């Protein structure tokens, strides 16, 4: 009887810890179709990876369609004014367009505002983006759930 009681207690303990372990796991419900997906940053590192350096777009998709070619030849530079806002420049060998950017206090989202009269394709960027990282690339996904993706990497 004592052996049976010991087995029941042991089996109950194992079942309890197994249930706790399974419930502590969570499933990523983000809908990023690029592999591997970005890891959210949400720290000042986010700003440092985007600011005060020349960046290019090695990959972009709009509503699931790859649009990387629309950003070929453009160099982006985001400069801070000491706060969570600053100037944004998109330039090629002939022209430059100046805009602005702003970031949330949590450093997890950035919004761009570019005029689109010179480079109409910059309209794609004019929204709020969630900031993530994919190795040496800063990965942006729209905060509104669109199936878009915008990668920046150092030039």
C-alpha positions, 0 to 999 in steps of 0.5 A: 500500500505504501508503494502504491501511495508513493507511486501516486504521489510521484505520478501526481508531482510529475504531472503537475510539473509537466502541466506547469512547464507546458503552460509556461511555453508561449506561441509566437503569434506574429505574422512575419513571413520572412525567415528567420523572423525579427526579434523585437528590440524595444531598447535604446539599441533600436535607435542606435541601429537606425540613427546617424549611419548610412543605411540601405534597404536590402529587402522590402515587401508590400502586401506580400509582394517583394518591392526591394527594387524600388529602393535600389540606389537610395541611401537613408540617414536618420539623425536625432535632434536629441529626443525621440524625433529627428530628420530623415533623408533618402538620397541617391546620386542625383537627388535627396528628399528630407523628411522626419521620423519619431520613435515611441518612448519604449523604443519599439515603434518608429514613424516616418514622414517623407514627402512623396513628390520626388520619390513616390515610393517613399509613401510606403514608409509613411506609417508606424513600424514595429522595430525588430532585429534580424542579426545585423539588419533592422527589421520593421513591420507595420504596427497595423498588421499589414503584410509589409516588411522593411529591412535596413542594413548599414551601407 
